[in-house]
Structure formats: C-alpha cells, structure tokens
Amino acid sequence: MKLATILYQGNEQAAIAVEDGYVLIETINQYEQLQWPNTVFELITTEVIDDLTSWYEQEGCQRLERYDKVEGNKAQLAPLYRRPRKIWGVGMNYLDEKPKHVSTYSDPVSFMKPDTTIIGMDDAVKIPKGSTNTTAEAELAIIIGKRCKEIDQSEASYYILGYTSALDMTEADIHAENHRYLTRAKSFDTFFSFGSFLLVNEVEDVKQLCVATVLNGNVTYERKVEQMRYDPAYIVAFHSKVMTLLPGDVILTGTPGAVVIRDGDVIEAHMTGTKPLVNTVEQL
C-alpha cells in the first residue's frame, strides 16, 4: 500500500495511491461506513493504520478500483505530515562497497531536525541569505509505527511501519566551521523534504532498495541500502536505546552523496518503488 497526503478542497488529506490517481480515506469511509482518521499522522498515531493495511491487503485493494478518485494530474502532493514528534538523522552511513562488518566507528553519527524544516513535493528549498554552500542529500526515511524502547535489532521490523524518500539539506559552511554546529546547519526552514509516498508492506528487502541524489536531471550519487554502515534495523534499535520512539517518528538513514544547490536548480530524491521526490531551489 502506498499512502500519500494530497491537498484537496483546501485541506491536506490522507489518500491511497491507485492507478492514475488517489482514493481519499474520506471516500473509503463513505463507501465502507467507517470512521478512520483522514490524515496520515492520525492513522499512524492511533495505530488505525494496522486496520487499514489489513483491509487493503484482504480485499480493499480491489474495492478501491470502484471508488471515486482524485485524478493524478489534479492532485497536489503535500508532505506526509507536518508535526512528527521527532525527526532523527544519521550521517556518514554509506560505504563505497558492501560492508563486511559494522563500521570503523562505534556508533552512528546522529542529529535532530525541527518540524519547521518540513516541505513536500514541488515546494521550494530556500537557501538562507548569504549562504553559498547549501547542500542537498537524498535519503531513505524510516517511519516508526509503534512505540518502542530498548529493543534489539532482531525486533526492529515489528516497529517499522514503512519507508519513504526524503531530501535533507545542510548549510555546509556552518557545519564546516565547527562540527558541533551540525544541528544549526540542518535546521533552516525548508531544509527537509518529506514524502511523497509512504510504502507500507511494499518493501520485501529494504537492503535492495536504491537511493539516488539527482541534480538537474543528472544522477550524481547512487547506492543500495545494503551498502550502509548501519542498516535500518540497527538504526532503529540503536536510537530506541537513547529515547522512546513513538508512532510517526521519522529517522533519516544517511545519503549516498550530497550536492551543492543553487538558485534555479531542481533537486530530486529517487528511491526504488516510488516516484521521485522533486523540489525546486530558491535563493533568499
């Protein structure tokens, strides 16, 4: 199932992607006489997403073909949601070759981003005034589906709801001045593009997903998830030992490579199994 958030009749609403369009959760409620929440965040945080997923996999997928839909060319995609409790990031997480053991350093490099950084499909990344070295990185993002604390790596898949694509921006000169400035360098408004599709039970083997940073139509960096130093299960387990992870929390998993972005550029995150996440770039 591919969940999305679209702007429809002035509101950002949850929908399931179907061929050539989207069926709103609101529409499913009308046909099925249900009362499921009509935002992706509420579906996750109330764990109604489990009921929706079961319905979809049993027979709902076929039923959607008969329901009214919003045509794809008339749908404006939005971020999956705007107020996650936490946005974690992991840096320096890809190797050039498939790793044979866990890393040369002991722990993942982590940082956090505020939700005021969030934008969505076709929104503009706005380079801060005076910046000449803002970078963008395509990333696989993990979406947490259930509350967890102190879990083992072998348990992580139970708590991972699904995956989406993301673009993580950094003001690289600020970071270069002092690595302790990492959070500030990553926290400017519009510095996190998120979505557009949440893949639930769509990924058979996450390690085989490809992630690519694409600038102005050119693939600049591309890696498979199996080339990560720390795979998604390890990342979730590691962070669960730092703090309680909650439904809807987002964890970025690092990038195959960062590119410098300039006014007028188009930056994209490509990920296997979903449409590209595309953003324009504007200089403030």
N, C-alpha and C positions, 0 to 999 in steps of 0.2 A: 504494500500500500504506500502510495506517495501522497503525503499530506502537504498542503500549501496554505498560505494566507493570502487572500486577494482583497483588494479594495472594491467593495460592492455597495452601492447605494449609500456612500459616504462612510461606511464602516469597514474595518478590517475584520474579515470573517474566515473561519476555517473551511477548507474545501478539500475534496479528494480529487486528484488529477485523474482524468479519464482521457480517452482518445479525443483529441481536438477540443478539449475544454476542461471544465471543473464542475463538480457537483457540490454545492454548499452543504454543510452539515445541517443547516437550517432546512434545506429541502429534504434531506433524509428524514429529519424529524417529522416533517409534514406527511410524508408518504408512509413512514413506519409507525407513526403515532408514538414518538419517543420524545425525550426532553434532554438530549445530550447537549452539553455546552457548545456554543458556536464559535469559540476561539481555540486555537491550538494550545495555548498556555493552560487554559482551564481544563481542556481534555486531558492534558498531561498531569497537572497538579491534583486533580480529583481522581486520577487513575481510571477514568471512564475510557481512556484510550485502549485499555485491555478489552472492554466490551466491544468497542468499535472495531478493533482489529479482528476479534473472533467473528463478529457479524460479517465483516468484509471477506474473510477467508472462507467462511462456510458457504454463503450464497449471496452476500451483499454485492460482491464484485459484479455478478451477472445482473442483479437488480438495477444497479446504477445505470446500465445501458438504457433503461426505460424512463429514467428520471430527467426532469428539466436540468439543463446545464447552462453554465456561462461559457460562451464560446471563447476559445483561447485567445483570439485576436482582439477580444473586447475586455479581457481580464488584465487588470493592473496588479502585478505581484508585489507583495509587501514583505518585510521581514517576517519570519515565522512567528515571532512575538517580540515584545519590546521591553519586558521587565523581568528577565530571569533573575533569580536571587543571586547567582554567581556566574561570572564568566572567567574561567581559568584559561591560561595559555601555557603551552610548553614550547620551549625554543631549542634550537640546535639538535634536532631529533632525527635527522636523516643522514644516512651514510651513503657513500657512492656505490658500495656493493652490499649485497645481502649480508646482514650481520651474522656472525657465527656464535657470538656470545653477547651478553648485555654490557656494552659500553666501556669506555675508558674512564668515565667519571661515575661516581657512586649514585647520584640522584639526578632526576630530571631537573632541567632549568625551568622554573615556573614564574609566572607573573599573573596579575589580575587586571581586568579592564572594567570600566564602569558601563552601565547600560546606556548612558548618554552617547556612547560611540556608535550605537546601532543604526544602520541604514539597511536598505533592501535593494532588490533588483532595479536597475536603471537609475537609482539615486546617484547623486554626485558625491564623490570623495572630495573634500575641500581641504586643500593644502594650507596649513597655517600661514599667516602673514610672516614674511621674512624667511620661510623655510625654502631651502634649495636642495634638500636631501631627504624628502619623504619617500619611503619605500612601501611596496605592497607585496603581500605574500599569500598565495593560495594555500588553503589548508582543509583537511578533513576535520569536521567538528563532531564530537560525541554529544549526544543528548541523553541525560540521565532520566530514567523512567520511574525509579523507585528510591525511596530514602535508603541510604546505606552509610555505614560507619564501620571501620576496621575490618574490611572484607579482604579475602585472599584473591589473588589473580584468577584462580580457577573459578571463582564465584562471579566474576565481573559481568559476564554476558547476561546474567539474570537481571542486572540493574541497568544495563544499557538499553534504552528504548530504541535508538536508531542513530542514523548518521545524516549529516547534511554538509554542504560545502560552505566555505567561508573565505573572506579576504580580511587579512589582518594588516593594518597599516602602522608604520613606525616613523617618527621623526628621528632619523638615524644620527644626525649631528648631535642632538641632545643626548642620545644613548652613548655615542662615542666619547662625549666629553667626560662622562662618568657612568660606568655600568650600573651604579646604584640609581640612576635616573630612568631606569627601564620603564617603570610604571608611568611616569610622566610622559615619556616619549611615545607611549602607546595609547594615551588616554584622551587625545583631542577628539572633539565632536566629529562624527562620520568616519572614525578610524576602525570600524568593524562592520563589514557587510555580511549578512547572515541569511542563509536560505538558498534558493527559494523553496526547496523540497525536502521534507523530512522522510527519509527512507525507513519504513518500519517493516521488518521481516523481508526486506528486499535484497539484503546482502548475505550471500551464502558464506563467503570467506572474505572478511574485511582485509586480510593481508594481500589479497589480489587486486584490490582497488588501486587505480592510478590517479594521482593528483598532479595537476599541472598549473603553473603560473603562466598566463598568456597576456602579452602586452601588444596592443595594436594588431591583433590577429596572429602574432608570432609566438609559438611555444618557446618560452625561454628556459624553463626548468620543468622536468617531469620525473617522478619517481613512483614506485609501488610502495604500498604501506608496509610490505614485508622488509623494506629497506630502512625502517625506523630503528633507532636505537632501543626505544621503549615502545612496545606495541600498545594499542588502545586498552586492552585488558589490564596491562601493567600500570598504565597511567591512571586508570580509574581506581584500582586498588591502592596505589601509592597515595593519591590525594584523599581517599577515604580515611587514611590513617592520620591525615592532617586535620580534617574537619568533616563534619557530617555533610554528605552530598544529598541534595534534595531534587525531587522531580522538576524537570525543566532546567536544571543547571547545565551549562554549556562548557565543554572542555575542548579547546583547540589543541591540535596534536603536533604542530610544527609544520614547516614548509619545505618543499624540495628546493626552493630558492626564492630570493627577494629581488624585485626590480625597482629602480628609481622611477617615480611617476612625475609627469609634468602636466601643466595646464593643457587641456585638449586631448590627453591620452584616453584610451579605453583599456581598462584592466579587467581581466576575467579569471575566475577560478573554474577549472574543468575537473570533473570527477566522474569516474566510471558509474554509469547507471542513472545519471541525472543530467538535466540541461545545464549549460554553463551559467554561472552567476556573473553578471556583467554590470560594471559601473563606469561611468564617465569620471573625469578628473577636472576639477576647477581650482585655480589659484585664488585665494582670498586677497 
